[in-house]
């Protein structure tokens, strides 16, 4: 078992191309492999894995097959922290016997696991070797598919391989100053579950002052559901305070009316290019 720490940013096709060019131009960067990844996710007919906040996949890349189990874990200081189990297997078929070594063995009937959806994309790796950390950046472009339905996938993920975890936020924030991005708490697996009709979240009621993590989660759910974000001024008191303390008062003054009026996340990112930078700043400050 390993612990994974990463920051995931969603962005447009144009911004993703600019982001890759910027990353490769950095003196700390070295270009890694480019590969096509086919990922098949499994669950039971009753979505037991999804309800247990876990994801199980088999990934095919370059003739190798990797079976991975991830827990959703927690969101801390702008990054996801997850538990992860990984095995190399001989074919694209799920090896259920390996799951007997994990908590899943006691949580569900492993024989019920079936294919739920796929995430298929091209991944360009960029390695960042700094004085205090080694970071793997994955630039992913493709789609999430279930049955005859599909939705585009364009992400940049910063994953800490070794060293200082604070370096993740430093690099993600540096990229956010260069191109419009969206700090996204919704994983590829959650997108697939939603497309498959298994995961149907709803935007929570707007009661009381929202903690920063819940604010960011509400934005991510609105993005997933393609619904407008509608929040009251009262619910944004804590977030506004942190934004101002982090030096983003001007950006917040642009964002606040759109949150209260009710706008879609994609429109906010387009209208307020520094929105992602603001998200990262308040996530780090909280």
Residue, then its C-alpha position, 0 to 999 in steps of 0.5 A: x500500500x502507498x499514499x498518493x498526494x496530488x493536485x488536479x487541475x481541469x482546463x480547456x484544450x487551448x489552455x492545456x496546450x499552453x500549460x504543456x509548453x510552459x511546463x517543458x520550458x522550465x529549467x527544472x523540467x524534463x520531458x517524460x514518456x507519452x503514452x495511451x492509457x486504457x482504463x477499465x473501472x469495475x463495481x458491483x451492480x449495487x455500486x458497492x465500491x462507489x458507496x465505499x468511496x473507492x475505485x478499482x481499475x485495470x490499466x493497459x499501457x504499452x502491453x502492460x496491465x496494472x490493477x489498482x485500488x484507490x480509496x477516495x481519502x481526504x482533501x488536505x491543503x489543496x491536495x488529495x491524499x489517498x491510499x493505493x494498492x497496485x499490482x501488475x497482472x498478466x491480462x486485461x481481466x480483473x484479478x479478483x484474488x489480489x483484492x483479498x489482501x485489501x479491506x474490500x474483501x470484508x466490504x463486498x462480494x468480490x464475485x459481483x464486480x463488473x465493468x462500469x465505465x472506461x477513461x481513455x486518454x493520452x498522457x504526456x509526462x513531465x518530471x520536475x526535479x527541484x532542490x526539495x522535491x521530485x514531482x511528476x506532472x501528467x498532462x491527460x487528454x481524452x474522454x470518459x466513456x460509459x456505454x454510448x455516452x462520453x465526456x471530454x477529459x483534459x487535466x494536468x495532475x501534479x503528483x509528489x514522488x519525493x520531497x517537500x509536499x509544499x512544492x506541489x502547491x508552489x508549482x500548481x500555483x505557478x501554472x495557474x498564473x500562466x493559464x486559466x485552470x480549475x482546481x477540481x476535486x472530482x476524480x476521473x472515477x467520479x466522472x465515470x460513475x456519474x456518466x454511468x448513472x451510478x453516482x448522482x450527487x446533488x448540490x448541497x443546501x446553502x446554509x451557514x458559512x461554508x468551510x473552504x473545502x466544502x466551497x471548493x467541493x460545491x464548485x467541483x460538483x457544479x462542474x460535474x453536473x453542468x449546473x450553475x453555482x448559486x451561493x449566498x453572500x452569507x455562506x461565503x463569509x469564511x471564503x471571502x476572508x481567506x481570499x482577502x488575506x491571501x491577497x486576492x481581493x480583486x479576483x474575489x470581487x470579480x468572482x463573488x457576483x457570479x457565485x451569487x447570481x448563479x453561473x456555470x464553472x466553465x464560464x467563471x474560468x473563462x471570465x475570471x482567468x485567475x480563478x484557479x489561482x484563487x482556489x489554490x491560494x485559499x486551499x493552501x491558506x485553509 
